[in-house]
């Protein structure tokens, strides 16, 4: 009878849950009805009339191993007498949950404490359930934050450590697996040597494994947005062509590819599989063209050479690569040494890119790119013109008046040798959304003779960052300083002038206590400056600029600007000397001599910083994964082959 009444007295519930790790969790909750009378003998004495019923009482609940052992011991001992058995049977149940042996589970609290709200919160799976209920976007942000930690400039890790951490994160539970898997394949960086000695492969060992994985699972291939392939080593022409084809096959396996970073082979005006593969990626965001010279034209006999620098079929082939790039936002056109590109190729390329926002053109001859092509530029947000001998002051004046210049926010002019300061003033006046302007050249622009001079000569109401680098001293620095003092740049906050020879621009900025860096004494520019101390040529290095600016600060401190005398009843008590300083108190402009690339002596980032691959191949101080060797996995789990700490060069930093 007691066995039939026990399910009504003790409701035994079996909750089956599926935790994040995929296992099955079974939990027994003993929930007695309220009120609960522990003295069952007084309530119903007939329940304890036999030892068999006492044994049924002790085994009616789901016991642990200790309870079973204690119950059997109590039953064998109960055979001595019925009176003792009745008391011992009840005590055996209570002892199973209170006085556990060395092999029993931890003691459970009394029922009153277990039913309290605090105990229910402790015993429930609230943290796990709350974690499961987090939105997938938050879990994705957690996985994405790993990328910022590993791939920052000052991080001591590498891409291999980043992928390993994402892999470990994906193995924690199903929810994190769904969040970490897209991040694991969204940005794939394969850095360092890619050879396999066991398989006798000179190149492409990891690339072939990646290609096999992407082809086997198309869902993984959908995740890939950014791809970094190993840089080419010393390969012959045949192996070089095979490696280009291998990279092209990996690109074809990534239908949603947006960026191919760190690998910019030279375009030789001939058909290659990599250019064709990139042309089929409709979601491509960035493209860097490194144009080489036309070997077809140079190697042809004189009687077969055509009057143009490119054959019409070559122009059409180059334009066909841009037909599907409706999402392309950043385009670089760079001539390597004597690379050529027809004017029709420039104009046709601009017309085929409706989403183009950032454009960089550099190192082309006057017969390739001149003032007439500035009129064909589409509306842009950022424009960089560098080493273009066909650009004149008149062309820049027409650019300032064109429709495409109204939306410009960043403008960079390098080595264009602008002669008139009124051209720069016109650019500032017409470009009302301009926030960043960079000017680097050797000659100093000046005001035309006979012109009317009104202050400010140049000015911009929207400019926030100004890089002004005129190598040869001239009146341009003085004109700029006078324009700043006259209120020509109300929004200007940062001024970088590496060639501020007389400190005229430093004088109009906020005073600084120290501008020299502790690492300047270890820089290569210092050794070069010491070796050329007796020469009279000008240096365009940040080390020389910081040393000159710091020298002006130290010299100003030796002068006395104010003298404060404290008197009391005609008696001088104290005299305070306030030394001079370099700068203008109350100015909102910061005088900066920090480079675009950390650790560089050149202020402005250049194409060499993008195309130079020596940092990747030379890994004398690379990452081996031992920075995390103190983890439980140990060195065997975290260590890997030494690879360089390669960092992606953001193309937006060029503007």
C-alpha positions as CSV (number, residue, x, y, z in Angstrom):
1,X,0.0,0.0,0.0
2,X,2.8,2.3,0.8
3,X,4.4,1.7,-2.7
4,X,1.2,2.9,-4.3
5,X,0.9,6.0,-2.1
6,X,4.5,7.1,-2.5
7,X,4.2,8.5,-6.1
8,X,1.4,10.7,-4.7
9,X,3.4,11.8,-1.7
10,X,6.8,12.3,-3.5
11,X,6.4,13.5,-7.0
12,X,9.5,12.3,-8.8
13,X,10.2,14.4,-12.0
14,X,12.7,13.6,-14.6
15,X,13.8,16.6,-16.5
16,X,15.7,15.9,-19.7
17,X,17.7,18.8,-21.1
18,X,20.1,19.1,-24.0
19,X,23.0,21.3,-23.0
20,X,25.2,23.2,-25.4
21,X,27.8,20.4,-25.6
22,X,25.3,18.0,-27.1
23,X,25.2,15.6,-24.1
24,X,22.1,14.4,-22.3
25,X,21.5,15.7,-18.8
26,X,19.1,13.9,-16.4
27,X,18.0,15.6,-13.2
28,X,15.8,14.3,-10.5
29,X,13.9,16.9,-8.5
30,X,12.2,15.8,-5.3
31,X,9.3,18.2,-4.8
32,X,7.2,17.1,-1.7
33,X,3.8,18.6,-1.4
34,X,3.2,21.4,1.1
35,X,2.7,21.2,4.0
36,X,5.1,18.2,4.6
37,X,5.0,16.2,7.8
38,X,8.3,14.3,8.3
39,X,6.9,12.2,11.2
40,X,5.0,9.6,9.1
41,X,4.6,7.2,12.0
42,X,2.2,9.5,13.8
43,X,0.2,10.1,10.6
44,X,-0.2,6.4,9.6
45,X,1.4,3.8,11.9
46,X,0.2,1.0,9.7
47,X,2.9,1.8,7.2
48,X,5.6,0.6,9.5
49,X,4.3,-2.8,10.4
50,X,6.7,-5.0,8.6
51,X,10.3,-4.9,7.5
52,X,9.3,-5.4,3.9
53,X,7.3,-2.2,3.9
54,X,10.3,-0.4,5.6
55,X,12.5,-1.6,2.8
56,X,10.0,-0.4,0.3
57,X,10.1,3.0,2.0
58,X,13.8,3.2,1.7
59,X,13.9,2.2,-2.0
60,X,10.8,4.2,-3.2
61,X,13.0,7.2,-3.9
62,X,15.7,7.4,-6.5
63,X,18.7,6.7,-4.2
64,X,22.4,7.3,-4.7
65,X,25.0,4.5,-4.3
66,X,25.5,5.4,-0.7
67,X,21.8,5.2,0.0
68,X,21.5,1.8,-1.5
69,X,24.5,0.6,0.5
70,X,23.1,2.0,3.7
71,X,19.7,0.6,3.1
72,X,20.9,-2.9,2.6
73,X,23.0,-2.7,5.7
74,X,20.0,-1.5,7.7
75,X,17.8,-4.3,6.3
76,X,20.2,-7.0,7.3
77,X,20.5,-5.5,10.8
78,X,16.7,-5.2,11.1
79,X,16.3,-8.9,11.2
80,X,17.2,-8.9,14.9
81,X,14.0,-7.1,15.9
82,X,11.0,-5.4,14.4
83,X,11.0,-2.5,16.7
84,X,14.6,-1.6,15.9
85,X,14.0,-2.1,12.2
86,X,11.2,0.4,12.2
87,X,13.5,3.1,13.5
88,X,16.5,2.1,11.5
89,X,14.7,2.0,8.2
90,X,13.7,5.6,8.5
91,X,17.1,6.6,9.7
92,X,18.7,4.8,6.8
93,X,16.9,7.0,4.3
94,X,17.9,10.1,6.1
95,X,21.5,9.0,6.5
96,X,21.7,8.3,2.7
97,X,21.3,12.0,2.1
98,X,23.0,13.5,5.2
99,X,25.9,11.3,6.4
100,X,27.6,10.3,3.2
101,X,30.7,8.1,3.2
102,X,33.9,8.7,1.2
103,X,32.3,7.2,-1.9
104,X,29.0,9.0,-1.6
105,X,27.9,12.2,-3.2
106,X,28.1,15.5,-1.4
107,X,25.5,16.0,1.3
108,X,22.4,17.7,0.2
109,X,20.8,20.5,2.2
110,X,17.5,20.0,4.0
111,X,14.3,20.2,2.1
112,X,13.4,23.6,3.5
113,X,16.6,25.1,2.3
114,X,16.4,23.3,-1.1
115,X,13.0,24.8,-1.7
116,X,14.1,28.4,-1.0
117,X,14.4,30.8,-4.0
118,X,18.1,31.2,-3.5
119,X,18.7,27.5,-3.6
120,X,16.5,27.1,-6.7
121,X,18.6,29.7,-8.5
122,X,21.8,28.0,-7.6
123,X,20.6,24.5,-8.6
124,X,19.0,25.6,-11.8
125,X,20.9,25.9,-15.1
126,X,20.4,29.6,-15.4
127,X,23.9,30.5,-16.7
128,X,23.7,27.9,-19.4
129,X,20.2,28.7,-20.4
130,X,20.9,32.4,-20.5
131,X,23.9,31.8,-22.7
132,X,21.7,29.7,-25.0
133,X,19.2,32.5,-25.2
134,X,21.7,35.2,-26.2
135,X,21.1,36.5,-29.7
136,X,23.3,35.1,-32.4
137,X,24.5,38.7,-33.2
138,X,26.0,39.0,-29.7
139,X,27.8,35.7,-30.0
140,X,29.1,36.8,-33.4
141,X,30.5,40.0,-31.8
142,X,32.3,37.9,-29.2
143,X,33.9,35.8,-31.9
144,X,34.7,38.9,-34.0
145,X,36.4,40.5,-31.0
146,X,39.1,37.8,-31.2
147,X,40.1,39.2,-34.6
148,X,40.7,42.7,-33.1
149,X,42.8,41.3,-30.3
150,X,45.0,39.1,-32.5
151,X,45.3,41.4,-35.6
152,X,46.0,44.7,-33.9
153,X,49.3,46.4,-34.8
154,X,50.7,45.9,-31.3
155,X,49.6,42.3,-30.9
156,X,52.3,39.7,-30.4
157,X,50.3,36.9,-32.0
158,X,49.8,35.9,-35.6
159,X,47.0,34.7,-37.9
160,X,47.7,31.0,-37.0
161,X,47.0,31.8,-33.3
162,X,43.8,33.6,-34.3
163,X,42.5,30.7,-36.3
164,X,43.4,28.3,-33.5
165,X,41.5,30.3,-30.9
166,X,38.5,30.5,-33.2
167,X,38.7,26.7,-33.7
168,X,38.7,26.2,-29.9
169,X,35.8,28.6,-29.5
170,X,33.8,26.7,-32.0
171,X,34.2,23.5,-30.0
172,X,32.7,24.8,-26.8
173,X,29.1,24.4,-27.7
174,X,26.7,24.5,-30.6
175,X,25.7,28.1,-30.1
176,X,29.3,29.3,-30.3
177,X,30.0,26.9,-33.1
178,X,27.4,28.7,-35.2
179,X,28.9,32.1,-34.3
180,X,32.6,31.1,-34.7
181,X,32.4,29.2,-37.9
182,X,31.6,32.2,-40.1
183,X,34.4,34.2,-38.4
184,X,36.8,31.4,-38.9
185,X,36.3,31.4,-42.7
186,X,35.4,35.0,-43.2
187,X,39.0,36.3,-43.3
188,X,41.6,33.6,-44.2
189,X,45.2,34.6,-43.8
190,X,47.9,32.2,-45.0
191,X,51.2,33.7,-44.0
192,X,54.7,32.5,-44.4
193,X,56.3,29.7,-46.3
194,X,53.9,27.4,-48.0
195,X,56.1,24.5,-48.8
196,X,55.8,20.8,-47.7
197,X,59.0,18.9,-47.7
198,X,57.4,15.5,-47.0
199,X,55.2,15.9,-50.1
200,X,58.1,17.6,-52.1
201,X,56.0,20.7,-52.7
202,X,57.8,24.0,-53.2
203,X,54.6,26.0,-52.9
204,X,50.9,25.8,-52.3
205,X,50.6,23.1,-49.7
206,X,48.1,24.9,-47.5
207,X,46.4,26.6,-50.5
208,X,45.6,23.2,-51.9
209,X,44.2,22.0,-48.6
210,X,42.0,25.2,-48.4
211,X,40.8,24.7,-52.0
212,X,39.8,21.1,-51.2
213,X,37.9,22.1,-48.1
214,X,36.0,24.9,-49.9
215,X,35.1,22.7,-52.8
216,X,33.9,19.9,-50.5
217,X,31.6,22.3,-48.5
218,X,30.1,25.1,-50.5
219,X,28.6,26.6,-47.3
220,X,32.1,27.3,-46.0
221,X,33.0,28.9,-49.3
222,X,30.1,31.3,-48.9
223,X,31.6,32.7,-45.7
224,X,35.0,33.8,-47.3
225,X,35.2,37.6,-47.7
226,X,38.9,38.2,-47.4
227,X,41.8,36.0,-48.6
228,X,45.5,36.4,-47.9
229,X,47.8,34.0,-49.9
230,X,51.5,33.4,-49.2
231,X,53.9,35.6,-51.0
232,X,55.9,34.2,-53.8
233,X,59.5,33.2,-53.1
234,X,62.3,32.6,-55.6
235,X,60.4,30.7,-58.3
236,X,61.2,30.3,-61.9
237,X,58.8,31.5,-64.6
238,X,57.1,28.1,-64.9
239,X,56.5,27.7,-61.2
240,X,55.4,31.3,-61.0
241,X,52.7,30.8,-63.6
242,X,51.5,27.6,-61.9
243,X,51.3,29.4,-58.6
244,X,49.2,32.2,-60.2
245,X,46.9,29.5,-61.5
246,X,46.6,27.9,-58.1
247,X,45.6,31.2,-56.5
248,X,43.1,31.7,-59.3
249,X,41.5,28.3,-58.5
250,X,41.1,29.3,-54.8
251,X,39.6,32.6,-55.8
252,X,37.1,30.8,-58.0
253,X,36.1,28.7,-55.0
254,X,35.0,31.8,-53.1
255,X,31.9,33.2,-54.7
256,X,31.5,36.1,-52.2
257,X,35.1,37.2,-52.1
258,X,35.6,40.9,-51.5
259,X,39.3,41.4,-51.0
260,X,42.5,39.6,-52.1
261,X,45.1,41.2,-49.8
262,X,48.8,41.1,-49.6
263,X,49.3,39.6,-53.1
264,X,49.5,42.0,-56.0
265,X,51.2,40.5,-59.0
266,X,52.2,42.6,-62.0
267,X,49.7,42.9,-64.9
268,X,51.6,42.3,-68.1
269,X,48.8,43.2,-70.6
270,X,48.2,39.5,-71.3
271,X,45.5,37.1,-70.3
272,X,46.1,35.4,-66.9
273,X,43.8,33.2,-64.9
274,X,44.0,35.3,-61.7
275,X,42.8,38.5,-63.3
276,X,40.0,36.6,-65.0
277,X,39.0,34.9,-61.7
278,X,38.9,38.3,-59.9
279,X,36.8,39.7,-62.7
280,X,34.1,37.1,-62.0
281,X,33.7,38.1,-58.3
282,X,30.8,40.5,-58.3
283,X,31.2,41.4,-54.6
284,X,34.8,42.6,-55.0
285,X,35.4,45.8,-53.0
286,X,39.1,46.5,-53.6
287,X,41.5,46.0,-56.5
288,X,45.1,47.0,-56.9
289,X,46.5,47.1,-60.4
290,X,50.3,47.1,-60.8
291,X,50.8,47.9,-64.4
292,X,54.0,46.7,-66.2
293,X,55.4,47.7,-69.5
294,X,54.0,46.3,-72.7
295,X,56.2,43.5,-73.8
296,X,54.2,42.9,-77.0
297,X,55.0,46.4,-78.2
298,X,58.6,46.4,-77.1
299,X,59.5,43.0,-78.5
300,X,57.8,43.6,-81.9
301,X,59.8,44.5,-85.0
302,X,59.8,48.2,-85.8
303,X,57.7,47.7,-89.0
304,X,55.0,45.8,-87.0
305,X,54.8,48.2,-84.1
306,X,51.5,50.2,-83.9
307,X,51.5,53.9,-83.2
308,X,49.8,53.5,-79.8
309,X,51.5,52.2,-76.7
310,X,48.8,49.5,-76.3
311,X,47.1,47.4,-78.9
312,X,43.3,47.9,-79.1
313,X,42.8,44.3,-78.1
314,X,44.8,44.8,-75.0
315,X,42.7,47.8,-74.1
316,X,39.6,45.9,-74.5
317,X,40.9,43.0,-72.5
318,X,41.7,45.3,-69.6
319,X,38.3,47.0,-69.7
320,X,36.5,43.6,-69.7
321,X,37.9,42.8,-66.3
322,X,35.8,45.7,-64.8
323,X,32.5,44.8,-66.3
324,X,31.2,42.8,-63.3
325,X,32.6,45.0,-60.6
326,X,29.5,46.9,-59.7
327,X,30.4,46.8,-56.0
328,X,34.0,47.9,-56.3
329,X,34.7,50.9,-54.0
330,X,38.5,51.2,-54.0
331,X,40.8,51.2,-57.0
332,X,44.6,51.6,-57.3
333,X,46.3,52.1,-60.6
334,X,50.0,52.1,-60.2
335,X,52.7,52.0,-62.9
336,X,55.7,49.9,-62.0
337,X,58.8,51.5,-63.5
338,X,57.8,52.1,-67.1
339,X,54.3,50.6,-67.1
340,X,51.9,51.9,-69.7
341,X,48.1,52.3,-69.8
342,X,46.2,54.1,-72.6
343,X,44.0,57.1,-71.9
344,X,41.0,55.1,-73.3
345,X,41.7,52.4,-70.6
346,X,41.5,55.1,-67.8
347,X,38.3,56.7,-69.1
348,X,36.6,53.3,-69.8
349,X,37.6,52.0,-66.4
350,X,36.0,54.9,-64.6
351,X,32.8,54.6,-66.6
352,X,32.4,50.9,-65.7
353,X,32.6,51.3,-61.9
354,X,29.4,52.9,-60.6
355,X,30.2,52.3,-56.9
356,X,33.8,53.7,-57.0
357,X,34.6,55.9,-53.9
358,X,38.4,55.8,-53.4
359,X,40.8,56.2,-56.3
360,X,44.6,56.3,-56.4
361,X,46.6,56.9,-59.6
362,X,50.4,57.0,-59.4
363,X,53.6,57.0,-61.4
364,X,52.3,57.4,-65.0
365,X,53.9,59.4,-67.7
366,X,52.3,62.5,-69.3
367,X,51.3,60.6,-72.4
368,X,49.3,58.1,-70.2
369,X,47.6,60.4,-67.8
370,X,47.1,64.2,-68.1
371,X,44.8,67.0,-67.4
372,X,42.1,65.8,-69.8
373,X,41.5,62.7,-67.8
374,X,40.6,64.7,-64.7
375,X,37.4,65.7,-66.3
376,X,36.4,62.0,-66.7
377,X,36.7,61.2,-63.0
378,X,33.4,60.1,-61.3
379,X,32.1,61.6,-58.0
380,X,34.6,60.4,-55.4
381,X,35.1,60.5,-51.7
382,X,38.9,60.1,-51.7
383,X,41.4,60.9,-54.4
384,X,45.2,60.4,-54.5
385,X,47.4,61.7,-57.4
386,X,51.0,60.9,-57.1
387,X,54.0,61.3,-59.5
388,X,51.9,62.3,-62.5
389,X,53.9,64.5,-64.7
390,X,51.0,65.3,-67.0
391,X,49.0,67.2,-64.2
392,X,49.4,70.9,-64.2
393,X,48.0,73.9,-62.2
394,X,45.3,74.4,-64.9
395,X,44.2,70.8,-64.6
396,X,43.8,71.1,-60.8
397,X,41.9,74.3,-61.3
398,X,39.4,72.5,-63.6
399,X,39.2,69.7,-61.1
400,X,38.2,72.1,-58.4
401,X,35.3,73.4,-60.6
402,X,34.2,69.9,-61.7
403,X,31.2,68.1,-60.4
404,X,33.3,65.1,-59.2
405,X,35.2,67.3,-56.7
406,X,32.2,68.5,-54.7
407,X,31.9,65.2,-52.8
408,X,35.6,64.8,-52.1
409,X,36.5,64.4,-48.4
410,X,40.1,63.3,-48.7
411,X,42.6,64.7,-51.2
412,X,46.3,63.7,-51.5
413,X,48.6,65.4,-54.0
414,X,52.2,64.1,-54.0
415,X,55.0,65.3,-56.2
416,X,52.8,67.3,-58.6
417,X,54.9,70.4,-58.1
418,X,52.1,73.0,-57.8
419,X,53.5,76.4,-58.5
420,X,50.6,78.7,-57.6
421,X,49.1,79.0,-54.1
422,X,45.9,80.3,-55.6
423,X,45.3,76.8,-57.0
424,X,45.3,75.3,-53.5
425,X,43.1,78.2,-52.3
426,X,40.6,77.3,-55.1
427,X,40.6,73.7,-54.1
428,X,39.8,74.6,-50.5
429,X,37.1,77.0,-51.5
430,X,35.2,74.7,-53.9
431,X,35.5,71.4,-51.9
432,X,33.2,72.2,-49.0
433,X,33.2,68.7,-47.6
434,X,37.0,68.3,-47.6
435,X,38.2,67.1,-44.2
436,X,41.7,65.8,-44.9
437,X,44.3,67.3,-47.3
438,X,47.9,66.1,-48.0
439,X,50.4,68.1,-50.0
440,X,54.0,66.7,-50.6
441,X,56.4,68.3,-53.0
442,X,59.8,69.9,-53.3
443,X,59.1,73.4,-54.6
444,X,57.3,76.0,-52.6
445,X,54.1,77.4,-54.2
446,X,53.7,81.2,-54.1
447,X,51.3,84.0,-54.9
448,X,51.4,85.3,-58.5
449,X,53.2,88.6,-58.9
450,X,50.9,91.6,-59.0
451,X,48.0,89.9,-57.3
452,X,46.0,91.3,-54.5
453,X,46.8,89.7,-51.2
454,X,44.0,89.4,-48.6
455,X,44.1,87.4,-45.4
456,X,43.5,84.6,-45.1
457,X,45.1,83.6,-48.4
458,X,44.0,80.0,-48.2
459,X,41.3,78.7,-45.9
460,X,38.8,75.9,-45.4
461,X,35.8,75.8,-43.1
462,X,35.7,71.9,-43.1
463,X,39.3,70.8,-43.0
464,X,40.3,68.8,-39.9
465,X,43.7,67.3,-40.9
466,X,46.4,69.0,-42.9
467,X,49.7,67.5,-44.0
468,X,51.9,70.2,-45.4
469,X,55.4,69.1,-46.5
470,X,57.3,71.5,-48.7
471,X,61.0,70.3,-48.8
472,X,62.7,73.5,-50.1
473,X,62.1,76.5,-47.8
474,X,59.9,79.2,-49.3
475,X,57.1,81.6,-48.5
476,X,54.4,78.9,-48.5
477,X,54.9,78.0,-44.8
478,X,54.6,81.7,-43.8
479,X,51.5,82.2,-45.9
480,X,49.9,79.1,-44.3
481,X,50.8,80.3,-40.8
482,X,49.3,83.7,-41.5
483,X,46.1,82.2,-42.8
484,X,45.7,80.0,-39.7
485,X,46.2,83.1,-37.5
486,X,43.6,84.9,-39.5
487,X,41.0,82.2,-38.8
488,X,41.1,80.5,-42.2
489,X,40.9,77.0,-40.7
490,X,38.3,77.0,-37.9
491,X,37.8,73.2,-37.9
492,X,41.5,72.3,-38.2
493,X,42.6,70.0,-35.3
494,X,45.8,68.3,-36.6
495,X,48.7,69.8,-38.5
496,X,51.7,67.7,-39.7
497,X,54.6,69.6,-41.2
498,X,57.8,67.5,-41.5
499,X,59.6,70.3,-43.4
500,X,58.8,73.1,-41.0
501,X,62.3,74.5,-41.2
502,X,61.9,77.7,-39.2
503,X,59.1,76.6,-36.9
504,X,56.5,78.9,-38.4
505,X,53.8,76.3,-38.3
506,X,54.8,74.9,-34.9
507,X,54.3,78.4,-33.5
508,X,50.6,78.6,-34.4
509,X,49.9,75.2,-32.7
510,X,49.2,74.2,-29.1
511,X,52.4,74.1,-27.0
512,X,54.0,70.7,-26.4
513,X,56.3,69.7,-23.6
514,X,58.0,67.0,-25.6
515,X,57.7,65.8,-29.2
516,X,60.8,63.6,-29.6
517,X,60.3,59.9,-29.2
518,X,62.4,57.5,-27.2
519,X,62.9,55.3,-30.2
520,X,64.5,58.0,-32.3
521,X,67.9,57.2,-31.0
522,X,67.6,53.7,-32.5
523,X,66.2,54.7,-35.9
524,X,67.9,54.3,-39.2
525,X,67.3,58.0,-39.9
526,X,69.5,59.0,-37.1
527,X,72.4,57.1,-38.5
528,X,71.8,58.6,-41.9
529,X,71.6,62.1,-40.4
530,X,74.8,61.7,-38.5
531,X,76.6,60.4,-41.6
532,X,75.4,63.4,-43.6
533,X,75.8,66.1,-40.9
534,X,78.2,68.1,-43.0
535,X,76.0,68.2,-46.1
536,X,73.6,71.0,-47.0
537,X,70.8,69.1,-48.6
538,X,67.4,68.9,-46.9
539,X,66.1,65.7,-45.3
540,X,62.5,64.6,-45.5
541,X,62.4,62.3,-42.5
542,X,60.3,62.4,-39.3
543,X,63.4,61.9,-37.2
544,X,64.9,65.1,-38.5
545,X,61.6,66.9,-38.1
546,X,61.2,65.8,-34.5
547,X,64.8,66.7,-33.6
548,X,64.3,70.2,-35.0
549,X,61.0,70.7,-33.2
550,X,62.4,69.4,-29.9
551,X,65.3,71.8,-30.3
552,X,63.0,74.7,-30.7
553,X,61.1,73.7,-27.6
554,X,64.3,73.4,-25.5
555,X,65.6,76.8,-26.8
556,X,62.3,78.5,-25.9
557,X,62.6,77.2,-22.3
558,X,65.8,79.1,-21.8
559,X,64.1,82.4,-22.4
560,X,62.1,84.2,-19.8
561,X,58.6,85.2,-20.9
562,X,57.2,86.7,-17.7
563,X,58.6,87.8,-14.4
564,X,56.3,87.9,-11.4
565,X,57.4,89.9,-8.3
566,X,55.5,89.5,-5.0
567,X,55.8,92.5,-2.7
568,X,54.3,93.2,0.7
569,X,54.7,96.6,2.3
570,X,57.4,97.5,-0.2
571,X,59.4,94.4,0.6
572,X,60.0,91.8,-2.1
573,X,59.0,88.4,-0.8
574,X,59.2,86.2,-3.9
575,X,60.2,86.5,-7.6
576,X,58.8,83.9,-10.0
577,X,60.3,83.4,-13.5
578,X,58.0,82.0,-16.1
579,X,60.0,80.7,-19.0
580,X,59.0,80.9,-22.6
581,X,57.3,78.1,-24.7
582,X,56.9,77.2,-28.3
583,X,53.4,77.5,-29.6
584,X,50.2,79.5,-29.0
585,X,48.2,79.1,-25.8
586,X,44.6,78.5,-26.6
587,X,45.1,77.0,-30.0
588,X,43.0,74.0,-30.9
589,X,45.5,72.7,-33.4
590,X,47.8,69.8,-32.4
591,X,51.3,69.7,-34.0
592,X,51.9,66.1,-35.0
593,X,54.9,64.3,-36.4
594,X,53.5,60.7,-36.2
595,X,53.7,58.6,-39.4
596,X,50.9,56.8,-41.1
597,X,52.8,53.5,-40.7
598,X,53.9,52.8,-37.1
599,X,57.7,52.8,-36.9
600,X,58.3,54.4,-40.3
601,X,60.5,57.5,-40.9
602,X,58.3,58.6,-43.8
603,X,55.2,60.5,-42.7
604,X,53.0,59.5,-45.6
605,X,52.3,55.9,-46.5
606,X,53.6,54.9,-50.0
607,X,53.2,52.1,-52.5
608,X,56.4,50.5,-51.2
609,X,54.6,49.8,-47.9
610,X,51.9,48.0,-49.8
611,X,54.0,46.0,-52.3
612,X,57.0,45.3,-50.1
613,X,57.0,41.6,-49.1
614,X,60.2,41.4,-47.2
615,X,58.5,41.6,-43.8
616,X,56.6,38.4,-44.6
617,X,59.4,36.3,-45.9
618,X,61.9,37.5,-43.2
619,X,60.6,36.1,-40.0
620,X,63.6,36.3,-37.7
621,X,61.4,37.4,-34.9
622,X,58.2,35.7,-35.8
623,X,55.4,34.1,-33.8
624,X,55.7,30.5,-32.6
625,X,52.5,30.4,-30.4
626,X,54.5,30.0,-27.2
627,X,53.0,33.3,-25.8
628,X,50.1,31.1,-24.7
629,X,52.2,28.1,-23.5
630,X,51.0,28.5,-19.9
631,X,47.6,27.4,-20.8
632,X,46.5,23.8,-19.8
633,X,47.2,22.6,-23.4
634,X,50.9,23.3,-23.0
635,X,53.5,23.8,-25.6
636,X,52.5,20.8,-27.7
637,X,49.1,22.3,-28.3
638,X,49.9,26.0,-28.8
639,X,53.3,25.9,-30.5
640,X,53.4,26.1,-34.3
641,X,55.9,26.8,-37.0
642,X,57.5,30.2,-36.8
643,X,55.6,32.7,-39.0
644,X,55.8,36.4,-39.3
645,X,53.3,38.7,-37.6
646,X,51.9,40.0,-40.9
647,X,49.3,42.8,-40.7
648,X,47.0,43.9,-43.5
649,X,47.7,47.4,-44.9
650,X,44.4,49.2,-45.0
651,X,44.0,50.9,-48.3
652,X,42.0,53.7,-46.8
653,X,45.1,54.9,-45.1
654,X,46.5,56.0,-48.4
655,X,44.0,58.8,-48.6
